[in-house]
């Protein structure tokens, strides 16, 4: 299974994916590049910026990606 296929499957199964999840679950270090590949292939991917707390209690913003509309466009 390719990295793009893993990302799509994760979004379909769990709703969204972050860079940390991609790295921990699949060893994907450049999620944004795979998202770009998927967009070029016609997938309607949406990015949502989410604020979380890091281990030091500081607010950080991360990107979460999901399939917009749930189906492949094209």
PDB file of N, CA, C, O and CB in Angstrom:
ATOM      1  N   UNK A   1       0.853  -1.178   0.000  1.00  0.00           N
ATOM      2  CA  UNK A   1       0.000   0.000   0.000  1.00  0.00           C
ATOM      3  C   UNK A   1       0.903   1.247   0.000  1.00  0.00           C
ATOM      4  O   UNK A   1       1.849   1.337   0.782  1.00  0.00           O
ATOM      5  CB  UNK A   1      -0.972  -0.005   1.239  1.00  0.00           C
ATOM      6  N   UNK A   2       0.600   2.189  -0.873  1.00  0.00           N
ATOM      7  CA  UNK A   2       1.398   3.410  -0.939  1.00  0.00           C
ATOM      8  C   UNK A   2       1.079   4.330   0.242  1.00  0.00           C
ATOM      9  O   UNK A   2       0.080   4.142   0.936  1.00  0.00           O
ATOM     10  CB  UNK A   2       1.148   4.142  -2.271  1.00  0.00           C
ATOM     11  N   UNK A   3       1.933   5.316   0.457  1.00  0.00           N
ATOM     12  CA  UNK A   3       1.681   6.280   1.526  1.00  0.00           C
ATOM     13  C   UNK A   3       0.376   7.037   1.275  1.00  0.00           C
ATOM     14  O   UNK A   3      -0.387   7.285   2.210  1.00  0.00           O
ATOM     15  CB  UNK A   3       2.857   7.268   1.647  1.00  0.00           C
ATOM     16  N   UNK A   4       0.119   7.401   0.035  1.00  0.00           N
ATOM     17  CA  UNK A   4      -1.134   8.106  -0.277  1.00  0.00           C
ATOM     18  C   UNK A   4      -2.340   7.228   0.047  1.00  0.00           C
ATOM     19  O   UNK A   4      -3.330   7.709   0.596  1.00  0.00           O
ATOM     20  CB  UNK A   4      -1.166   8.525  -1.768  1.00  0.00           C
ATOM     21  N   UNK A   5      -2.259   5.961  -0.286  1.00  0.00           N
ATOM     22  CA  UNK A   5      -3.351   5.040   0.030  1.00  0.00           C
ATOM     23  C   UNK A   5      -3.547   4.914   1.537  1.00  0.00           C
ATOM     24  O   UNK A   5      -4.680   4.835   2.013  1.00  0.00           O
ATOM     25  CB  UNK A   5      -3.080   3.663  -0.581  1.00  0.00           C
ATOM     26  N   UNK A   6      -2.442   4.894   2.292  1.00  0.00           N
ATOM     27  CA  UNK A   6      -2.533   4.824   3.751  1.00  0.00           C
ATOM     28  C   UNK A   6      -3.202   6.070   4.321  1.00  0.00           C
ATOM     29  O   UNK A   6      -4.019   5.977   5.237  1.00  0.00           O
ATOM     30  CB  UNK A   6      -1.141   4.650   4.364  1.00  0.00           C
ATOM     31  N   UNK A   7      -2.859   7.224   3.783  1.00  0.00           N
ATOM     32  CA  UNK A   7      -3.449   8.483   4.254  1.00  0.00           C
ATOM     33  C   UNK A   7      -4.948   8.512   3.969  1.00  0.00           C
ATOM     34  O   UNK A   7      -5.737   8.868   4.845  1.00  0.00           O
ATOM     35  CB  UNK A   7      -2.756   9.692   3.586  1.00  0.00           C
ATOM     36  N   UNK A   8      -5.344   8.143   2.760  1.00  0.00           N
ATOM     37  CA  UNK A   8      -6.769   8.111   2.403  1.00  0.00           C
ATOM     38  C   UNK A   8      -7.521   7.143   3.306  1.00  0.00           C
ATOM     39  O   UNK A   8      -8.583   7.478   3.830  1.00  0.00           O
ATOM     40  CB  UNK A   8      -6.953   7.710   0.922  1.00  0.00           C
ATOM     41  N   UNK A   9      -6.975   5.946   3.488  1.00  0.00           N
ATOM     42  CA  UNK A   9      -7.635   4.955   4.333  1.00  0.00           C
ATOM     43  C   UNK A   9      -7.803   5.472   5.762  1.00  0.00           C
ATOM     44  O   UNK A   9      -8.854   5.278   6.373  1.00  0.00           O
ATOM     45  CB  UNK A   9      -6.838   3.647   4.336  1.00  0.00           C
ATOM     46  N   UNK A  10      -6.770   6.129   6.295  1.00  0.00           N
ATOM     47  CA  UNK A  10      -6.846   6.676   7.649  1.00  0.00           C
ATOM     48  C   UNK A  10      -7.944   7.735   7.745  1.00  0.00           C
ATOM     49  O   UNK A  10      -8.730   7.727   8.692  1.00  0.00           O
ATOM     50  CB  UNK A  10      -5.491   7.276   8.063  1.00  0.00           C
ATOM     51  N   UNK A  11      -8.001   8.634   6.781  1.00  0.00           N
ATOM     52  CA  UNK A  11      -9.033   9.671   6.806  1.00  0.00           C
ATOM     53  C   UNK A  11     -10.426   9.070   6.679  1.00  0.00           C
ATOM     54  O   UNK A  11     -11.365   9.547   7.316  1.00  0.00           O
ATOM     55  CB  UNK A  11      -8.799  10.682   5.686  1.00  0.00           C
ATOM     56  N   UNK A  12     -10.569   8.036   5.870  1.00  0.00           N
ATOM     57  CA  UNK A  12     -11.868   7.379   5.725  1.00  0.00           C
ATOM     58  C   UNK A  12     -12.263   6.643   7.008  1.00  0.00           C
ATOM     59  O   UNK A  12     -13.433   6.647   7.390  1.00  0.00           O
ATOM     60  CB  UNK A  12     -11.840   6.399   4.543  1.00  0.00           C
ATOM     61  N   UNK A  13     -11.298   6.016   7.668  1.00  0.00           N
ATOM     62  CA  UNK A  13     -11.576   5.247   8.880  1.00  0.00           C
ATOM     63  C   UNK A  13     -11.743   6.111  10.126  1.00  0.00           C
ATOM     64  O   UNK A  13     -12.579   5.816  10.979  1.00  0.00           O
ATOM     65  CB  UNK A  13     -10.475   4.259   9.109  1.00  0.00           C
ATOM     66  N   UNK A  14     -10.947   7.180  10.234  1.00  0.00           N
ATOM     67  CA  UNK A  14     -10.906   7.972  11.463  1.00  0.00           C
ATOM     68  C   UNK A  14     -11.353   9.420  11.289  1.00  0.00           C
ATOM     69  O   UNK A  14     -11.442  10.155  12.272  1.00  0.00           O
ATOM     70  CB  UNK A  14      -9.522   7.956  12.014  1.00  0.00           C
ATOM     71  N   UNK A  15     -11.636   9.842  10.060  1.00  0.00           N
ATOM     72  CA  UNK A  15     -12.150  11.183   9.820  1.00  0.00           C
ATOM     73  C   UNK A  15     -11.115  12.220   9.452  1.00  0.00           C
ATOM     74  O   UNK A  15     -11.394  13.109   8.647  1.00  0.00           O
ATOM     75  CB  UNK A  15     -12.859  11.638  11.002  1.00  0.00           C
ATOM     76  N   UNK A  16      -9.913  12.128  10.028  1.00  0.00           N
ATOM     77  CA  UNK A  16      -8.868  13.115   9.732  1.00  0.00           C
ATOM     78  C   UNK A  16      -7.517  12.531  10.123  1.00  0.00           C
ATOM     79  O   UNK A  16      -7.429  11.468  10.737  1.00  0.00           O
ATOM     80  CB  UNK A  16      -9.130  14.463  10.485  1.00  0.00           C
ATOM     81  N   UNK A  17      -6.457  13.265   9.745  1.00  0.00           N
ATOM     82  CA  UNK A  17      -5.099  12.835  10.072  1.00  0.00           C
ATOM     83  C   UNK A  17      -4.229  14.060  10.297  1.00  0.00           C
ATOM     84  O   UNK A  17      -4.405  15.085   9.638  1.00  0.00           O
ATOM     85  CB  UNK A  17      -4.507  11.940   8.947  1.00  0.00           C
ATOM     86  N   UNK A  18      -3.290  13.952  11.230  1.00  0.00           N
ATOM     87  CA  UNK A  18      -2.307  15.006  11.488  1.00  0.00           C
ATOM     88  C   UNK A  18      -0.919  14.467  11.143  1.00  0.00           C
ATOM     89  O   UNK A  18      -0.749  13.267  10.927  1.00  0.00           O
ATOM     90  CB  UNK A  18      -2.369  15.490  12.982  1.00  0.00           C
ATOM     91  N   UNK A  19       0.052  15.344  11.092  1.00  0.00           N
ATOM     92  CA  UNK A  19       1.424  14.922  10.801  1.00  0.00           C
ATOM     93  C   UNK A  19       1.940  13.940  11.845  1.00  0.00           C
ATOM     94  O   UNK A  19       2.626  12.976  11.507  1.00  0.00           O
ATOM     95  CB  UNK A  19       2.348  16.135  10.729  1.00  0.00           C
ATOM     96  N   UNK A  20       1.615  14.182  13.111  1.00  0.00           N
ATOM     97  CA  UNK A  20       2.071  13.290  14.177  1.00  0.00           C
ATOM     98  C   UNK A  20       1.479  11.891  13.997  1.00  0.00           C
ATOM     99  O   UNK A  20       2.189  10.894  14.136  1.00  0.00           O
ATOM    100  CB  UNK A  20       1.687  13.860  15.559  1.00  0.00           C
ATOM    101  N   UNK A  21       0.190  11.815  13.691  1.00  0.00           N
ATOM    102  CA  UNK A  21      -0.439  10.507  13.455  1.00  0.00           C
ATOM    103  C   UNK A  21       0.184   9.810  12.251  1.00  0.00           C
ATOM    104  O   UNK A  21       0.444   8.607  12.294  1.00  0.00           O
ATOM    105  CB  UNK A  21      -1.955  10.667  13.243  1.00  0.00           C
ATOM    106  N   UNK A  22       0.421  10.555  11.187  1.00  0.00           N
ATOM    107  CA  UNK A  22       1.017   9.984   9.982  1.00  0.00           C
ATOM    108  C   UNK A  22       2.403   9.412  10.287  1.00  0.00           C
ATOM    109  O   UNK A  22       2.757   8.339   9.799  1.00  0.00           O
ATOM    110  CB  UNK A  22       1.109  11.048   8.869  1.00  0.00           C
ATOM    111  N   UNK A  23       3.177  10.126  11.088  1.00  0.00           N
ATOM    112  CA  UNK A  23       4.522   9.675  11.432  1.00  0.00           C
ATOM    113  C   UNK A  23       4.460   8.447  12.343  1.00  0.00           C
ATOM    114  O   UNK A  23       5.150   7.457  12.098  1.00  0.00           O
ATOM    115  CB  UNK A  23       5.312  10.810  12.113  1.00  0.00           C
ATOM    116  N   UNK A  24       3.639   8.507  13.389  1.00  0.00           N
ATOM    117  CA  UNK A  24       3.578   7.413  14.350  1.00  0.00           C
ATOM    118  C   UNK A  24       2.974   6.144  13.765  1.00  0.00           C
ATOM    119  O   UNK A  24       3.479   5.048  14.011  1.00  0.00           O
ATOM    120  CB  UNK A  24       2.786   7.837  15.552  1.00  0.00           C
ATOM    121  N   UNK A  25       1.908   6.279  12.999  1.00  0.00           N
ATOM    122  CA  UNK A  25       1.184   5.113  12.499  1.00  0.00           C
ATOM    123  C   UNK A  25       1.790   4.500  11.240  1.00  0.00           C
ATOM    124  O   UNK A  25       1.770   3.281  11.067  1.00  0.00           O
ATOM    125  CB  UNK A  25      -0.232   5.491  12.224  1.00  0.00           C
ATOM    126  N   UNK A  26       2.332   5.354  10.355  1.00  0.00           N
ATOM    127  CA  UNK A  26       2.743   4.870   9.029  1.00  0.00           C
ATOM    128  C   UNK A  26       4.179   5.217   8.641  1.00  0.00           C
ATOM    129  O   UNK A  26       4.642   4.805   7.577  1.00  0.00           O
ATOM    130  CB  UNK A  26       1.821   5.425   7.998  1.00  0.00           C
ATOM    131  N   UNK A  27       4.887   5.962   9.478  1.00  0.00           N
ATOM    132  CA  UNK A  27       6.253   6.362   9.143  1.00  0.00           C
ATOM    133  C   UNK A  27       6.308   7.416   8.050  1.00  0.00           C
ATOM    134  O   UNK A  27       7.338   7.581   7.397  1.00  0.00           O
ATOM    135  CB  UNK A  27       7.048   5.161   8.717  1.00  0.00           C
ATOM    136  N   UNK A  28       5.208   8.131   7.847  1.00  0.00           N
ATOM    137  CA  UNK A  28       5.153   9.178   6.826  1.00  0.00           C
ATOM    138  C   UNK A  28       5.658  10.474   7.451  1.00  0.00           C
ATOM    139  O   UNK A  28       5.030  11.011   8.364  1.00  0.00           O
ATOM    140  CB  UNK A  28       3.697   9.352   6.258  1.00  0.00           C
ATOM    141  N   UNK A  29       6.788  10.977   6.963  1.00  0.00           N
ATOM    142  CA  UNK A  29       7.401  12.168   7.541  1.00  0.00           C
ATOM    143  C   UNK A  29       6.980  13.457   6.848  1.00  0.00           C
ATOM    144  O   UNK A  29       7.129  14.537   7.419  1.00  0.00           O
ATOM    145  CB  UNK A  29       8.893  12.041   7.491  1.00  0.00           C
ATOM    146  N   UNK A  30       6.459  13.366   5.634  1.00  0.00           N
ATOM    147  CA  UNK A  30       6.073  14.565   4.883  1.00  0.00           C
ATOM    148  C   UNK A  30       4.610  14.470   4.476  1.00  0.00           C
ATOM    149  O   UNK A  30       4.287  14.330   3.296  1.00  0.00           O
ATOM    150  CB  UNK A  30       6.971  14.750   3.633  1.00  0.00           C
ATOM    151  N   UNK A  31       3.729  14.547   5.474  1.00  0.00           N
ATOM    152  CA  UNK A  31       2.299  14.425   5.209  1.00  0.00           C
ATOM    153  C   UNK A  31       1.821  15.490   4.232  1.00  0.00           C
ATOM    154  O   UNK A  31       1.027  15.187   3.342  1.00  0.00           O
ATOM    155  CB  UNK A  31       1.511  14.519   6.507  1.00  0.00           C
ATOM    156  N   UNK A  32       2.282  16.723   4.373  1.00  0.00           N
ATOM    157  CA  UNK A  32       1.836  17.792   3.481  1.00  0.00           C
ATOM    158  C   UNK A  32       2.129  17.463   2.013  1.00  0.00           C
ATOM    159  O   UNK A  32       1.349  17.821   1.131  1.00  0.00           O
ATOM    160  CB  UNK A  32       2.509  19.111   3.866  1.00  0.00           C
ATOM    161  N   UNK A  33       3.238  16.790   1.754  1.00  0.00           N
ATOM    162  CA  UNK A  33       3.563  16.387   0.380  1.00  0.00           C
ATOM    163  C   UNK A  33       2.597  15.322  -0.126  1.00  0.00           C
ATOM    164  O   UNK A  33       2.179  15.365  -1.283  1.00  0.00           O
ATOM    165  CB  UNK A  33       5.003  15.865   0.303  1.00  0.00           C
ATOM    166  N   UNK A  34       2.238  14.365   0.735  1.00  0.00           N
ATOM    167  CA  UNK A  34       1.267  13.346   0.335  1.00  0.00           C
ATOM    168  C   UNK A  34      -0.109  13.970   0.116  1.00  0.00           C
ATOM    169  O   UNK A  34      -0.830  13.568  -0.798  1.00  0.00           O
ATOM    170  CB  UNK A  34       1.183  12.234   1.397  1.00  0.00           C
ATOM    171  N   UNK A  35      -0.479  14.941   0.938  1.00  0.00           N
ATOM    172  CA  UNK A  35      -1.751  15.648   0.764  1.00  0.00           C
ATOM    173  C   UNK A  35      -1.749  16.361  -0.581  1.00  0.00           C
ATOM    174  O   UNK A  35      -2.751  16.335  -1.296  1.00  0.00           O
ATOM    175  CB  UNK A  35      -1.992  16.663   1.922  1.00  0.00           C
ATOM    176  N   UNK A  36      -0.644  16.991  -0.930  1.00  0.00           N
ATOM    177  CA  UNK A  36      -0.523  17.666  -2.219  1.00  0.00           C
ATOM    178  C   UNK A  36      -0.676  16.666  -3.367  1.00  0.00           C
ATOM    179  O   UNK A  36      -1.356  16.953  -4.353  1.00  0.00           O
ATOM    180  CB  UNK A  36       0.830  18.396  -2.320  1.00  0.00           C
ATOM    181  N   UNK A  37      -0.050  15.504  -3.244  1.00  0.00           N
ATOM    182  CA  UNK A  37      -0.196  14.455  -4.261  1.00  0.00           C
ATOM    183  C   UNK A  37      -1.659  14.045  -4.413  1.00  0.00           C
ATOM    184  O   UNK A  37      -2.151  13.880  -5.529  1.00  0.00           O
ATOM    185  CB  UNK A  37       0.663  13.228  -3.896  1.00  0.00           C
ATOM    186  N   UNK A  38      -2.347  13.883  -3.288  1.00  0.00           N
ATOM    187  CA  UNK A  38      -3.755  13.481  -3.314  1.00  0.00           C
ATOM    188  C   UNK A  38      -4.636  14.555  -3.941  1.00  0.00           C
ATOM    189  O   UNK A  38      -5.563  14.240  -4.687  1.00  0.00           O
ATOM    190  CB  UNK A  38      -4.242  13.173  -1.901  1.00  0.00           C
ATOM    191  N   UNK A  39      -4.354  15.814  -3.643  1.00  0.00           N
ATOM    192  CA  UNK A  39      -5.120  16.909  -4.259  1.00  0.00           C
ATOM    193  C   UNK A  39      -4.921  16.906  -5.766  1.00  0.00           C
ATOM    194  O   UNK A  39      -5.877  17.095  -6.519  1.00  0.00           O
ATOM    195  CB  UNK A  39      -4.700  18.276  -3.669  1.00  0.00           C
ATOM    196  N   UNK A  40      -3.692  16.692  -6.214  1.00  0.00           N
ATOM    197  CA  UNK A  40      -3.407  16.632  -7.651  1.00  0.00           C
ATOM    198  C   UNK A  40      -4.130  15.458  -8.314  1.00  0.00           C
ATOM    199  O   UNK A  40      -4.474  15.517  -9.495  1.00  0.00           O
ATOM    200  CB  UNK A  40      -1.893  16.516  -7.889  1.00  0.00           C
ATOM    201  N   UNK A  41      -4.355  14.399  -7.548  1.00  0.00           N
ATOM    202  CA  UNK A  41      -5.060  13.224  -8.065  1.00  0.00           C
ATOM    203  C   UNK A  41      -6.578  13.404  -8.033  1.00  0.00           C
ATOM    204  O   UNK A  41      -7.318  12.522  -8.467  1.00  0.00           O
ATOM    205  CB  UNK A  41      -4.671  11.989  -7.262  1.00  0.00           C
ATOM    206  N   UNK A  42      -7.045  14.555  -7.515  1.00  0.00           N
ATOM    207  CA  UNK A  42      -8.471  14.843  -7.546  1.00  0.00           C
ATOM    208  C   UNK A  42      -9.220  14.671  -6.241  1.00  0.00           C
ATOM    209  O   UNK A  42     -10.438  14.850  -6.206  1.00  0.00           O
ATOM    210  CB  UNK A  42      -9.093  14.001  -8.539  1.00  0.00           C
ATOM    211  N   UNK A  43      -8.531  14.332  -5.178  1.00  0.00           N
ATOM    212  CA  UNK A  43      -9.216  14.193  -3.886  1.00  0.00           C
ATOM    213  C   UNK A  43      -9.481  15.572  -3.280  1.00  0.00           C
ATOM    214  O   UNK A  43      -8.578  16.407  -3.225  1.00  0.00           O
ATOM    215  CB  UNK A  43      -8.374  13.325  -2.909  1.00  0.00           C
ATOM    216  N   UNK A  44     -10.709  15.815  -2.826  1.00  0.00           N
ATOM    217  CA  UNK A  44     -11.032  17.114  -2.209  1.00  0.00           C
ATOM    218  C   UNK A  44     -10.633  17.117  -0.734  1.00  0.00           C
ATOM    219  O   UNK A  44     -11.446  16.811   0.138  1.00  0.00           O
ATOM    220  CB  UNK A  44     -12.546  17.428  -2.354  1.00  0.00           C
ATOM    221  N   UNK A  45      -9.402  17.460  -0.472  1.00  0.00           N
ATOM    222  CA  UNK A  45      -8.871  17.431   0.896  1.00  0.00           C
ATOM    223  C   UNK A  45      -8.977  18.827   1.510  1.00  0.00           C
ATOM    224  O   UNK A  45      -8.632  19.830   0.885  1.00  0.00           O
ATOM    225  CB  UNK A  45      -7.390  16.935   0.912  1.00  0.00           C
ATOM    226  N   UNK A  46      -9.459  18.861   2.737  1.00  0.00           N
ATOM    227  CA  UNK A  46      -9.609  20.121   3.470  1.00  0.00           C
ATOM    228  C   UNK A  46      -8.632  20.131   4.637  1.00  0.00           C
ATOM    229  O   UNK A  46      -8.438  19.116   5.307  1.00  0.00           O
ATOM    230  CB  UNK A  46     -11.076  20.311   3.973  1.00  0.00           C
ATOM    231  N   UNK A  47      -8.019  21.287   4.874  1.00  0.00           N
ATOM    232  CA  UNK A  47      -7.112  21.463   6.001  1.00  0.00           C
ATOM    233  C   UNK A  47      -7.804  22.298   7.068  1.00  0.00           C
ATOM    234  O   UNK A  47      -8.404  23.331   6.770  1.00  0.00           O
ATOM    235  CB  UNK A  47      -5.783  22.130   5.552  1.00  0.00           C
ATOM    236  N   UNK A  48      -7.716  21.848   8.298  1.00  0.00           N
ATOM    237  CA  UNK A  48      -8.251  22.595   9.434  1.00  0.00           C
ATOM    238  C   UNK A  48      -7.105  22.833  10.410  1.00  0.00           C
ATOM    239  O   UNK A  48      -6.402  21.896  10.790  1.00  0.00           O
ATOM    240  CB  UNK A  48      -9.442  21.827  10.124  1.00  0.00           C
ATOM    241  N   UNK A  49      -6.920  24.072  10.812  1.00  0.00           N
ATOM    242  CA  UNK A  49      -5.890  24.402  11.794  1.00  0.00           C
ATOM    243  C   UNK A  49      -6.522  24.292  13.184  1.00  0.00           C
ATOM    244  O   UNK A  49      -7.559  24.899  13.454  1.00  0.00           O
ATOM    245  CB  UNK A  49      -5.293  25.846  11.544  1.00  0.00           C
ATOM    246  N   UNK A  50      -5.886  23.510  14.059  1.00  0.00           N
ATOM    247  CA  UNK A  50      -6.417  23.214  15.385  1.00  0.00           C
ATOM    248  C   UNK A  50      -5.379  23.589  16.433  1.00  0.00           C
ATOM    249  O   UNK A  50      -4.194  23.303  16.265  1.00  0.00           O
ATOM    250  CB  UNK A  50      -6.810  21.718  15.510  1.00  0.00           C
ATOM    251  N   UNK A  51      -5.816  24.223  17.503  1.00  0.00           N
ATOM    252  CA  UNK A  51      -4.914  24.579  18.589  1.00  0.00           C
ATOM    253  C   UNK A  51      -4.942  23.492  19.658  1.00  0.00           C
ATOM    254  O   UNK A  51      -6.009  23.065  20.099  1.00  0.00           O
ATOM    255  CB  UNK A  51      -5.295  25.949  19.193  1.00  0.00           C
ATOM    256  N   UNK A  52      -3.768  23.058  20.064  1.00  0.00           N
ATOM    257  CA  UNK A  52      -3.588  22.044  21.106  1.00  0.00           C
ATOM    258  C   UNK A  52      -2.547  22.543  22.109  1.00  0.00           C
ATOM    259  O   UNK A  52      -1.861  23.535  21.863  1.00  0.00           O
ATOM    260  CB  UNK A  52      -3.152  20.672  20.488  1.00  0.00           C
ATOM    261  N   UNK A  53      -2.440  21.856  23.223  1.00  0.00           N
ATOM    262  CA  UNK A  53      -1.407  22.174  24.200  1.00  0.00           C
ATOM    263  C   UNK A  53      -0.252  21.182  24.033  1.00  0.00           C
ATOM    264  O   UNK A  53      -0.472  19.981  23.873  1.00  0.00           O
ATOM    265  CB  UNK A  53      -1.978  22.133  25.657  1.00  0.00           C
ATOM    266  N   UNK A  54       0.972  21.695  24.071  1.00  0.00           N
ATOM    267  CA  UNK A  54       2.113  20.784  24.002  1.00  0.00           C
ATOM    268  C   UNK A  54       2.452  20.292  25.412  1.00  0.00           C
ATOM    269  O   UNK A  54       1.753  20.621  26.370  1.00  0.00           O
ATOM    270  CB  UNK A  54       3.346  21.484  23.348  1.00  0.00           C
ATOM    271  N   UNK A  55       3.501  19.521  25.534  1.00  0.00           N
ATOM    272  CA  UNK A  55       3.852  18.923  26.831  1.00  0.00           C
ATOM    273  C   UNK A  55       4.237  19.959  27.879  1.00  0.00           C
ATOM    274  O   UNK A  55       4.282  19.643  29.068  1.00  0.00           O
ATOM    275  CB  UNK A  55       4.991  17.947  26.655  1.00  0.00           C
ATOM    276  N   UNK A  56       4.511  21.172  27.465  1.00  0.00           N
ATOM    277  CA  UNK A  56       4.887  22.237  28.393  1.00  0.00           C
ATOM    278  C   UNK A  56       3.716  23.162  28.715  1.00  0.00           C
ATOM    279  O   UNK A  56       3.890  24.191  29.368  1.00  0.00           O
ATOM    280  CB  UNK A  56       6.034  23.046  27.816  1.00  0.00           C
ATOM    281  N   UNK A  57       2.526  22.789  28.254  1.00  0.00           N
ATOM    282  CA  UNK A  57       1.350  23.599  28.519  1.00  0.00           C
ATOM    283  C   UNK A  57       1.226  24.819  27.624  1.00  0.00           C
ATOM    284  O   UNK A  57       0.435  25.719  27.907  1.00  0.00           O
ATOM    285  CB  UNK A  57       1.359  24.031  29.931  1.00  0.00           C
ATOM    286  N   UNK A  58       1.999  24.858  26.549  1.00  0.00           N
ATOM    287  CA  UNK A  58       1.951  25.974  25.612  1.00  0.00           C
ATOM    288  C   UNK A  58       0.994  25.652  24.469  1.00  0.00           C
ATOM    289  O   UNK A  58       0.930  24.513  24.007  1.00  0.00           O
ATOM    290  CB  UNK A  58       3.359  26.291  25.067  1.00  0.00           C
ATOM    291  N   UNK A  59       0.259  26.649  24.021  1.00  0.00           N
ATOM    292  CA  UNK A  59      -0.660  26.464  22.899  1.00  0.00           C
ATOM    293  C   UNK A  59       0.138  26.396  21.596  1.00  0.00           C
ATOM    294  O   UNK A  59       0.981  27.250  21.324  1.00  0.00           O
ATOM    295  CB  UNK A  59      -1.710  27.615  22.843  1.00  0.00           C
ATOM    296  N   UNK A  60      -0.144  25.369  20.802  1.00  0.00           N
ATOM    297  CA  UNK A  60       0.474  25.216  19.483  1.00  0.00           C
ATOM    298  C   UNK A  60      -0.635  24.938  18.469  1.00  0.00           C
ATOM    299  O   UNK A  60      -1.682  24.394  18.819  1.00  0.00           O
ATOM    300  CB  UNK A  60       1.549  24.062  19.480  1.00  0.00           C
ATOM    301  N   UNK A  61      -0.401  25.309  17.231  1.00  0.00           N
ATOM    302  CA  UNK A  61      -1.382  25.093  16.182  1.00  0.00           C
ATOM    303  C   UNK A  61      -0.864  24.018  15.236  1.00  0.00           C
ATOM    304  O   UNK A  61       0.277  24.068  14.778  1.00  0.00           O
ATOM    305  CB  UNK A  61      -1.682  26.408  15.418  1.00  0.00           C
ATOM    306  N   UNK A  62      -1.730  23.038  14.951  1.00  0.00           N
ATOM    307  CA  UNK A  62      -1.373  21.948  14.035  1.00  0.00           C
ATOM    308  C   UNK A  62      -2.408  21.870  12.920  1.00  0.00           C
ATOM    309  O   UNK A  62      -3.525  22.369  13.054  1.00  0.00           O
ATOM    310  CB  UNK A  62      -1.278  20.588  14.792  1.00  0.00           C
ATOM    311  N   UNK A  63      -2.024  21.244  11.834  1.00  0.00           N
ATOM    312  CA  UNK A  63      -2.951  21.036  10.718  1.00  0.00           C
ATOM    313  C   UNK A  63      -3.530  19.632  10.808  1.00  0.00           C
ATOM    314  O   UNK A  63      -2.809  18.665  11.052  1.00  0.00           O
ATOM    315  CB  UNK A  63      -2.241  21.254   9.348  1.00  0.00           C
ATOM    316  N   UNK A  64      -4.830  19.534  10.607  1.00  0.00           N
ATOM    317  CA  UNK A  64      -5.524  18.252  10.476  1.00  0.00           C
ATOM    318  C   UNK A  64      -6.144  18.240   9.088  1.00  0.00           C
ATOM    319  O   UNK A  64      -6.717  19.237   8.650  1.00  0.00           O
ATOM    320  CB  UNK A  64      -6.619  18.044  11.610  1.00  0.00           C
ATOM    321  N   UNK A  65      -6.031  17.129   8.407  1.00  0.00           N
ATOM    322  CA  UNK A  65      -6.537  17.003   7.046  1.00  0.00           C
ATOM    323  C   UNK A  65      -7.681  16.001   7.027  1.00  0.00           C
ATOM    324  O   UNK A  65      -7.643  14.985   7.722  1.00  0.00           O
ATOM    325  CB  UNK A  65      -5.412  16.572   6.072  1.00  0.00           C
ATOM    326  N   UNK A  66      -8.700  16.295   6.224  1.00  0.00           N
ATOM    327  CA  UNK A  66      -9.824  15.370   6.052  1.00  0.00           C
ATOM    328  C   UNK A  66     -10.315  15.452   4.613  1.00  0.00           C
ATOM    329  O   UNK A  66     -10.022  16.403   3.889  1.00  0.00           O
ATOM    330  CB  UNK A  66     -10.981  15.694   7.050  1.00  0.00           C
ATOM    331  N   UNK A  67     -11.067  14.436   4.220  1.00  0.00           N
ATOM    332  CA  UNK A  67     -11.667  14.420   2.894  1.00  0.00           C
ATOM    333  C   UNK A  67     -12.917  15.278   2.968  1.00  0.00           C
ATOM    334  O   UNK A  67     -13.819  14.995   3.756  1.00  0.00           O
ATOM    335  CB  UNK A  67     -11.994  12.956   2.412  1.00  0.00           C
ATOM    336  N   UNK A  68     -12.978  16.319   2.157  1.00  0.00           N
ATOM    337  CA  UNK A  68     -14.110  17.240   2.151  1.00  0.00           C
ATOM    338  C   UNK A  68     -15.233  16.623   1.331  1.00  0.00           C
ATOM    339  O   UNK A  68     -15.109  16.471   0.116  1.00  0.00           O
ATOM    340  CB  UNK A  68     -13.704  18.633   1.580  1.00  0.00           C
ATOM    341  N   UNK A  69     -16.311  16.272   1.986  1.00  0.00           N
ATOM    342  CA  UNK A  69     -17.444  15.655   1.288  1.00  0.00           C
ATOM    343  C   UNK A  69     -17.423  14.136   1.316  1.00  0.00           C
ATOM    344  O   UNK A  69     -18.424  13.499   0.988  1.00  0.00           O
ATOM    345  CB  UNK A  69     -17.472  16.116  -0.135  1.00  0.00           C
ATOM    346  N   UNK A  70     -16.295  13.543   1.703  1.00  0.00           N
ATOM    347  CA  UNK A  70     -16.232  12.109   1.890  1.00  0.00           C
ATOM    348  C   UNK A  70     -15.981  11.267   0.656  1.00  0.00           C
ATOM    349  O   UNK A  70     -15.693  10.078   0.787  1.00  0.00           O
ATOM    350  CB  UNK A  70     -17.455  11.677   2.484  1.00  0.00           C
ATOM    351  N   UNK A  71     -16.079  11.843  -0.552  1.00  0.00           N
ATOM    352  CA  UNK A  71     -15.868  11.062  -1.769  1.00  0.00           C
ATOM    353  C   UNK A  71     -14.765  11.671  -2.619  1.00  0.00           C
ATOM    354  O   UNK A  71     -14.483  12.866  -2.537  1.00  0.00           O
ATOM    355  CB  UNK A  71     -17.163  10.966  -2.576  1.00  0.00           C
ATOM    356  N   UNK A  72     -14.156  10.838  -3.427  1.00  0.00           N
ATOM    357  CA  UNK A  72     -13.141  11.318  -4.374  1.00  0.00           C
ATOM    358  C   UNK A  72     -13.830  12.144  -5.450  1.00  0.00           C
ATOM    359  O   UNK A  72     -14.877  11.761  -5.971  1.00  0.00           O
ATOM    360  CB  UNK A  72     -12.347  10.127  -5.010  1.00  0.00           C
ATOM    361  N   UNK A  73     -13.234  13.264  -5.771  1.00  0.00           N
ATOM    362  CA  UNK A  73     -13.790  14.173  -6.777  1.00  0.00           C
ATOM    363  C   UNK A  73     -13.020  13.991  -8.073  1.00  0.00           C
ATOM    364  O   UNK A  73     -11.942  14.563  -8.239  1.00  0.00           O
ATOM    365  CB  UNK A  73     -13.729  15.660  -6.298  1.00  0.00           C
ATOM    366  N   UNK A  74     -13.551  13.212  -8.981  1.00  0.00           N
ATOM    367  CA  UNK A  74     -12.887  13.051 -10.268  1.00  0.00           C
ATOM    368  C   UNK A  74     -12.400  11.711 -10.558  1.00  0.00           C
ATOM    369  O   UNK A  74     -11.826  11.480 -11.621  1.00  0.00           O
ATOM    370  CB  UNK A  74     -11.794  13.937 -10.369  1.00  0.00           C
TER     371      UNK A  74
END
